[in-house]
Amino acid sequence: MPQTQTLDDIRVDFDAPDNVPKDRIVDLTFAMGSIPNDLVDPYEPCGWLAGPEIPRLLFNPPSRQGLGAISGGQRGNWVVTHYEDINRVYTDNEHFSNKGTAEFQRLIGETFPSIPLAIDPPEHSKYRLFLTQFFGPATITRVMEPTIRAVLDEMIDEIAEKGEVDMAWDFARVFPVRIFMGMMGFPKEMFDDFLEWEWNILHSGELEKMQWALSSVLKFLRGFIAEKEENPDEFLTSSIVHGKIQGRRFTEDEKIGMVWFLWLGGLDTVAATIAQMYRRMALQPELQKQLRENPELINGAVEEFLRTQPILSSARTATKDFEWHGIQVKKGDSFSCLNPAGNFDPARFENPREFDPTRKGNRHFTLVGGVHSCLGGHLARRELRILLEKWFEKIPGEFRVKPGADTSVFPGLLSIRNLPIVWDVK
């Protein structure tokens, strides 16, 4: 797939709102993770959008794919691609709101918010504070790490002597979900249902499938919450059901809002990162050799895998009229932060396209930023670090893509459905 080099190549005609200059209207579909490619660095086609010659605000017409195509939004949205501007959108809570973000439940008429994702400060802080106690580094070390290690020991031991595995479908799709389900206290027998529902919600792009899956998962979650009301246990769902903020119990909308948000965020993000991580190492054997021989670089490598594989971009809504970069922003205008561009901004990162596990000050946007930085960020990092440590310990030889396998990837959340890799067994 050739890299687009100029804005002229992607400019389109669209009847945009009056505050949008015609020369800022571009089709950024190629940068939104919905078009696959087979590049070693699948994000290369959009990195140039952070270049100094690129206007600081672009405008993308309404999406013709996925949720954007069926949600009724026909206005289009501003797109920010430079690190400095993305950081402002994520941290300037006076001008930008997160209300309504990723609220798929609206497609079936549900009105509860996704908590704390779709709650703005100052209300956001009370929910965030309550949930943070379950996701802090000390809690991860004490409570979650033994389980992470045990699950990885089991899963890697099971495949080590086979010499092959579908790293995307049979490993990356399974490992973090097992950890998440154990943390929440969800029954193991729901594993396949959860993955089917999640796939239809996030990846089908078909309204009927999304609505069916949303109805199914919310029916299950409400039933599970009700069961924990009667039979509390030591797991996170029960802690939410019986939790309090500011001296009061949570309302029913608050309970389902938090459990739903965690469910939606816990099934796909780490899996997508793992699949892309192993694809890159399989295509760049010198990288896996470097990490295998220098395990002290694994922490830094995890951050580089995250920086160079930003699986999500995030949206915000303008809370008021204001001027920015010479543009008259209007209250209600939608903004999309193109994290794959910001993470490769040469104004912020030296040699941004180089994978450098020794990189310092690696403050990327893969786990977003501001008050809405990923609640499970510490857990995700721990899972990735321990996975690499265990893998190189138990499978010392080089792994590679199975001959003839398709290595194309959607550079985003959708990522890779299948990634068969092989290695020599001694």
C-alpha positions as CSV (number, residue, x, y, z in Angstrom):
1,M,0.0,0.0,0.0
2,P,1.6,3.3,-1.1
3,Q,2.0,6.0,1.4
4,T,-0.1,9.1,0.7
5,Q,2.2,12.1,0.5
6,T,0.1,15.2,0.2
7,L,-3.2,16.6,1.3
8,D,-4.1,17.1,-2.4
9,D,-4.4,13.4,-2.7
10,I,-7.1,13.1,0.0
11,R,-9.1,16.3,-0.4
12,V,-12.8,15.8,-1.1
13,D,-15.9,17.8,-1.8
14,F,-18.4,17.8,1.0
15,D,-21.1,20.3,2.1
16,A,-19.5,21.0,5.5
17,P,-20.7,23.4,8.1
18,D,-19.9,27.1,7.4
19,N,-17.1,27.3,9.9
20,V,-15.1,24.7,7.9
21,P,-12.6,26.0,5.3
22,K,-12.9,24.0,2.0
23,D,-9.2,23.3,1.9
24,R,-9.4,21.5,5.3
25,I,-11.9,18.8,4.1
26,V,-10.1,15.5,3.6
27,D,-11.0,11.9,3.5
28,L,-9.1,10.3,6.4
29,T,-10.6,6.8,6.1
30,F,-7.2,5.3,5.4
31,A,-5.9,6.6,8.8
32,M,-8.9,5.4,10.9
33,G,-7.9,1.7,11.1
34,S,-10.6,0.4,8.7
35,I,-8.3,-0.3,5.7
36,P,-5.8,-3.2,6.0
37,N,-2.2,-3.2,4.8
38,D,0.7,-5.6,4.9
39,L,3.5,-3.2,5.9
40,V,5.9,-4.1,8.7
41,D,4.8,-0.8,10.2
42,P,1.1,-0.7,9.4
43,Y,0.8,2.8,10.8
44,E,3.2,4.3,8.3
45,P,0.5,5.5,5.9
46,C,-0.8,8.1,8.5
47,G,2.4,9.2,10.3
48,W,3.0,12.0,7.8
49,L,-0.2,13.7,9.0
50,A,1.8,15.1,12.0
51,G,4.3,16.8,9.7
52,P,5.0,20.5,10.2
53,E,3.5,21.3,6.8
54,I,0.1,19.8,7.7
55,P,-2.6,22.3,8.9
56,R,-3.3,21.9,12.6
57,L,-7.0,21.2,12.1
58,L,-8.4,19.0,9.4
59,F,-12.0,18.1,8.7
60,N,-13.2,14.5,7.9
61,P,-16.7,14.0,6.4
62,P,-19.1,11.5,8.1
63,S,-17.8,7.9,8.1
64,R,-19.2,5.5,5.6
65,Q,-18.0,2.5,7.6
66,G,-18.7,0.9,11.0
67,L,-20.5,2.7,13.8
68,G,-20.1,6.1,12.2
69,A,-22.1,5.0,9.2
70,I,-25.1,3.8,11.2
71,S,-25.2,6.2,14.1
72,G,-26.9,9.0,12.3
73,G,-24.1,11.6,12.6
74,Q,-23.9,13.5,9.3
75,R,-21.9,16.6,10.3
76,G,-18.4,15.2,10.1
77,N,-15.7,16.0,12.6
78,W,-12.5,18.0,13.1
79,V,-9.3,15.8,13.2
80,V,-6.2,16.8,15.2
81,T,-3.0,15.1,14.2
82,H,-0.2,16.9,16.0
83,Y,1.0,15.9,19.5
84,E,0.5,19.3,21.1
85,D,-3.0,19.6,19.8
86,I,-4.1,16.1,20.8
87,N,-2.7,16.8,24.2
88,R,-4.8,19.9,24.5
89,V,-8.0,18.1,23.5
90,Y,-7.4,15.4,26.1
91,T,-6.5,17.8,28.9
92,D,-8.5,20.9,28.3
93,N,-11.8,19.9,30.0
94,E,-13.1,23.5,29.8
95,H,-13.3,23.4,26.0
96,F,-13.7,19.6,25.3
97,S,-16.2,17.1,26.7
98,N,-16.1,13.3,26.7
99,K,-19.8,12.9,27.1
100,G,-21.3,10.3,24.8
101,T,-17.9,8.7,23.9
102,A,-18.2,5.1,22.8
103,E,-21.8,4.8,24.2
104,F,-22.9,2.0,21.9
105,Q,-25.8,1.3,24.2
106,R,-27.6,4.4,22.7
107,L,-28.2,2.2,19.6
108,I,-30.8,0.2,21.6
109,G,-32.4,3.1,23.4
110,E,-30.4,2.8,26.7
111,T,-29.8,6.1,28.4
112,F,-27.3,5.2,31.2
113,P,-23.7,6.7,30.7
114,S,-20.5,4.7,30.4
115,I,-18.8,5.4,33.7
116,P,-16.3,7.0,34.1
117,L,-15.5,7.3,30.4
118,A,-18.4,9.5,29.4
119,I,-18.5,11.6,32.6
120,D,-16.7,15.0,32.7
121,P,-14.9,16.6,35.6
122,P,-15.6,17.3,38.3
123,E,-18.1,14.5,38.5
124,H,-15.7,12.1,36.8
125,S,-13.2,12.2,39.7
126,K,-15.5,10.5,42.3
127,Y,-16.0,7.5,40.0
128,R,-12.4,7.4,38.9
129,L,-11.2,7.4,42.5
130,F,-13.5,4.5,43.4
131,L,-12.3,2.3,40.5
132,T,-8.6,3.3,40.7
133,Q,-8.2,1.3,43.9
134,F,-8.7,-1.9,41.9
135,F,-6.3,-1.0,39.1
136,G,-3.3,0.6,40.9
137,P,0.2,-0.8,40.6
138,A,0.3,-2.2,44.1
139,T,-3.1,-3.9,43.7
140,I,-2.0,-5.4,40.3
141,T,1.2,-6.7,42.0
142,R,-0.6,-8.2,45.0
143,V,-3.8,-9.4,43.5
144,M,-3.4,-9.9,39.7
145,E,0.2,-10.7,39.0
146,P,0.1,-14.3,40.5
147,T,-2.9,-15.0,38.2
148,I,-1.3,-13.5,35.2
149,R,1.8,-15.6,35.7
150,A,-0.2,-18.8,36.3
151,V,-2.3,-18.3,33.2
152,L,0.8,-17.6,31.0
153,D,2.6,-20.6,32.4
154,E,-0.3,-22.8,31.5
155,M,-0.9,-21.3,28.0
156,I,2.8,-21.2,26.9
157,D,3.6,-24.7,28.3
158,E,0.6,-26.0,26.3
159,I,2.1,-24.8,23.0
160,A,5.8,-24.8,23.5
161,E,6.4,-28.3,22.2
162,K,3.9,-27.9,19.4
163,G,6.1,-25.4,17.6
164,E,3.2,-23.3,16.4
165,V,0.1,-21.3,17.5
166,D,-2.4,-18.9,16.0
167,M,-1.1,-16.0,18.1
168,A,-4.1,-13.8,17.4
169,W,-7.0,-16.2,17.6
170,D,-5.8,-18.8,20.0
171,F,-3.5,-16.8,22.3
172,A,-4.0,-13.0,22.2
173,R,-7.7,-13.3,22.0
174,V,-7.8,-15.7,25.0
175,F,-5.1,-14.6,27.5
176,P,-6.2,-11.1,28.6
177,V,-9.9,-12.1,28.5
178,R,-9.2,-14.9,31.0
179,I,-7.5,-12.4,33.3
180,F,-10.3,-9.9,32.9
181,M,-13.1,-12.4,33.5
182,G,-11.3,-13.7,36.6
183,M,-10.9,-10.1,37.9
184,M,-14.6,-9.3,37.4
185,G,-15.8,-12.7,38.7
186,F,-17.6,-13.6,35.4
187,P,-18.4,-17.3,34.9
188,K,-15.8,-19.0,32.6
189,E,-18.6,-20.6,30.5
190,M,-19.5,-17.1,29.2
191,F,-16.1,-16.8,27.4
192,D,-17.3,-17.6,23.9
193,D,-20.5,-15.6,24.3
194,F,-18.5,-12.5,25.5
195,L,-16.2,-12.7,22.5
196,E,-19.0,-13.1,20.0
197,W,-20.9,-10.1,21.5
198,E,-17.8,-8.0,21.6
199,W,-16.9,-8.7,18.0
200,N,-20.4,-7.8,16.8
201,I,-20.4,-4.6,18.8
202,L,-17.0,-3.3,17.8
203,H,-16.3,-4.9,14.5
204,S,-19.3,-6.1,12.5
205,G,-20.4,-2.6,11.4
206,E,-23.9,-4.1,11.0
207,L,-26.7,-2.4,13.0
208,E,-28.8,-5.5,13.6
209,K,-25.8,-7.6,14.8
210,M,-24.7,-4.7,17.1
211,Q,-28.2,-4.3,18.5
212,W,-28.5,-8.1,19.1
213,A,-25.2,-8.2,20.9
214,L,-25.8,-5.1,22.9
215,S,-29.2,-6.4,24.1
216,S,-27.6,-9.8,24.9
217,V,-24.7,-8.5,26.9
218,L,-26.7,-5.9,28.9
219,K,-29.3,-8.5,29.7
220,F,-26.5,-10.7,31.1
221,L,-24.8,-7.9,33.0
222,R,-28.0,-6.8,34.6
223,G,-28.8,-10.3,35.7
224,F,-25.2,-10.8,37.0
225,I,-25.4,-7.6,38.9
226,A,-28.7,-8.7,40.5
227,E,-27.2,-12.0,41.4
228,K,-24.2,-10.2,43.1
229,E,-26.7,-8.1,45.1
230,E,-27.9,-11.3,46.7
231,N,-24.6,-13.2,46.8
232,P,-21.6,-10.9,47.1
233,D,-18.1,-12.2,46.6
234,E,-14.5,-10.9,46.5
235,F,-14.5,-10.0,42.8
236,L,-14.7,-6.5,41.1
237,T,-18.3,-6.7,39.9
238,S,-19.5,-7.4,43.5
239,S,-17.3,-4.6,44.8
240,I,-19.1,-2.2,42.4
241,V,-22.5,-3.5,43.3
242,H,-21.9,-3.0,47.0
243,G,-19.7,0.0,46.7
244,K,-20.3,3.6,47.8
245,I,-19.2,7.1,46.8
246,Q,-19.6,10.0,49.1
247,G,-21.4,7.9,51.6
248,R,-24.1,6.6,49.4
249,R,-24.7,3.4,47.4
250,F,-24.5,3.4,43.7
251,T,-27.7,3.8,41.7
252,E,-28.7,1.1,39.2
253,D,-27.6,3.3,36.3
254,E,-24.2,3.8,38.0
255,K,-23.8,0.1,38.6
256,I,-24.6,-0.9,35.0
257,G,-22.6,2.1,33.7
258,M,-19.4,1.0,35.4
259,V,-19.8,-2.8,34.8
260,W,-20.7,-2.2,31.1
261,F,-17.7,0.2,30.6
262,L,-15.3,-2.3,32.1
263,W,-16.8,-5.1,30.1
264,L,-16.4,-3.2,26.8
265,G,-12.9,-2.1,27.5
266,G,-11.6,-5.4,28.9
267,L,-12.1,-7.7,26.0
268,D,-10.2,-6.4,22.9
269,T,-7.6,-3.7,23.6
270,V,-4.8,-5.9,25.0
271,A,-5.6,-8.7,22.6
272,A,-5.2,-6.3,19.6
273,T,-1.9,-5.0,21.1
274,I,-0.5,-8.6,21.6
275,A,-1.4,-9.6,18.1
276,Q,0.3,-6.6,16.6
277,M,3.3,-7.0,18.9
278,Y,4.0,-10.6,17.8
279,R,3.4,-9.7,14.2
280,R,6.1,-7.1,14.3
281,M,8.5,-9.3,16.1
282,A,7.9,-12.2,13.7
283,L,8.6,-9.9,10.7
284,Q,11.6,-8.3,12.5
285,P,13.5,-11.2,14.0
286,E,16.3,-8.9,15.0
287,L,13.9,-7.2,17.4
288,Q,12.9,-10.4,19.2
289,K,16.6,-11.4,19.3
290,Q,17.4,-8.0,21.0
291,L,14.7,-8.5,23.6
292,R,15.6,-12.2,24.2
293,E,19.2,-11.4,24.8
294,N,18.5,-8.2,26.8
295,P,15.5,-8.8,29.0
296,E,16.2,-5.5,30.8
297,L,14.9,-3.8,27.7
298,I,11.4,-5.4,27.9
299,N,9.8,-2.6,29.9
300,G,11.0,0.0,27.4
301,A,9.9,-2.3,24.6
302,V,6.4,-2.5,26.0
303,E,6.1,1.3,25.8
304,E,7.5,1.3,22.2
305,F,5.0,-1.4,21.2
306,L,2.3,0.7,22.7
307,R,3.5,3.9,21.1
308,T,4.0,2.4,17.6
309,Q,0.7,0.4,17.8
310,P,-1.9,3.0,18.9
311,I,-5.0,0.9,18.5
312,L,-7.5,3.6,19.4
313,S,-8.2,7.2,18.5
314,S,-10.6,9.1,20.8
315,A,-13.2,11.7,20.3
316,R,-14.3,14.8,22.2
317,T,-17.0,17.5,21.7
318,A,-16.5,21.2,21.9
319,T,-18.3,22.7,24.9
320,K,-18.4,26.3,23.6
321,D,-17.6,28.5,20.7
322,F,-13.9,29.5,20.5
323,E,-11.1,30.2,18.0
324,W,-8.3,27.7,17.6
325,H,-5.6,27.8,14.9
326,G,-7.5,30.5,13.1
327,I,-10.7,28.3,12.9
328,Q,-14.0,29.3,14.5
329,V,-14.9,26.2,16.5
330,K,-18.6,26.0,17.3
331,K,-20.2,24.5,20.4
332,G,-21.1,20.8,19.6
333,D,-18.4,20.4,17.0
334,S,-16.9,16.9,17.2
335,F,-13.1,16.3,17.4
336,S,-11.2,13.1,16.7
337,C,-7.7,12.8,18.0
338,L,-5.6,10.8,15.5
339,N,-3.3,9.1,18.0
340,P,-1.4,7.2,15.3
341,A,-0.3,10.5,13.9
342,G,0.4,12.1,17.3
343,N,2.5,9.2,18.4
344,F,4.8,9.8,15.4
345,D,5.0,13.5,15.6
346,P,8.6,14.5,14.9
347,A,8.1,17.7,17.0
348,R,7.7,15.4,20.1
349,F,9.6,12.2,19.3
350,E,13.2,12.0,18.0
351,N,13.3,9.6,15.1
352,P,9.6,8.8,15.6
353,R,9.4,5.9,13.1
354,E,12.3,4.1,14.8
355,F,11.4,1.3,17.3
356,D,13.7,2.2,20.2
357,P,13.2,0.2,23.5
358,T,15.7,2.6,25.2
359,R,13.5,5.7,24.4
360,K,13.1,8.1,27.3
361,G,10.1,10.2,28.2
362,N,7.9,8.0,26.1
363,R,4.6,9.8,26.8
364,H,2.4,8.5,23.9
365,F,-1.4,8.6,23.5
366,T,-2.0,4.9,23.0
367,L,-3.6,4.8,26.5
368,V,-5.1,8.3,25.7
369,G,-4.4,11.1,28.2
370,G,-5.7,13.6,30.7
371,V,-8.3,12.5,33.3
372,H,-9.5,9.9,30.9
373,S,-6.2,8.0,30.6
374,C,-6.8,4.2,30.5
375,L,-8.1,2.9,33.8
376,G,-6.5,-0.5,33.0
377,G,-3.2,0.9,31.8
378,H,-1.1,-0.6,34.6
379,L,-2.8,-4.0,34.2
380,A,-2.2,-3.9,30.4
381,R,1.5,-3.0,30.8
382,R,1.9,-5.8,33.4
383,E,0.3,-8.3,31.1
384,L,2.5,-7.4,28.2
385,R,5.7,-7.3,30.2
386,I,5.1,-10.7,31.8
387,L,4.0,-12.2,28.5
388,L,7.3,-11.3,26.9
389,E,9.4,-12.4,29.9
390,K,7.6,-15.8,30.0
391,W,7.7,-16.3,26.3
392,F,11.4,-15.8,25.9
393,E,12.0,-17.9,28.9
394,K,9.9,-20.9,27.7
395,I,10.4,-20.5,23.9
396,P,14.0,-19.5,23.4
397,G,14.2,-19.9,19.7
398,E,13.2,-17.5,17.0
399,F,9.5,-17.5,15.9
400,R,8.3,-16.5,12.4
401,V,5.1,-16.2,10.5
402,K,3.9,-19.5,9.1
403,P,4.8,-19.7,5.4
404,G,1.9,-18.7,3.3
405,A,0.0,-16.9,6.1
406,D,-1.7,-13.6,5.5
407,T,0.0,-10.9,7.6
408,S,-2.2,-8.0,6.6
409,V,-3.4,-5.9,9.6
410,F,-6.1,-3.3,10.3
411,P,-4.0,-0.6,11.9
412,G,-6.4,-0.1,14.9
413,L,-8.7,-1.9,17.2
414,L,-9.7,-4.5,14.7
415,S,-6.1,-5.5,14.1
416,I,-5.5,-9.1,13.2
417,R,-8.0,-12.0,13.2
418,N,-5.4,-14.7,12.6
419,L,-1.6,-14.8,13.0
420,P,-0.1,-18.3,12.7
421,I,3.5,-18.3,13.9
422,V,6.0,-21.2,14.1
423,W,9.2,-22.0,15.8
424,D,11.7,-24.8,15.9
425,V,11.2,-27.4,18.7
426,K,14.4,-29.0,20.0
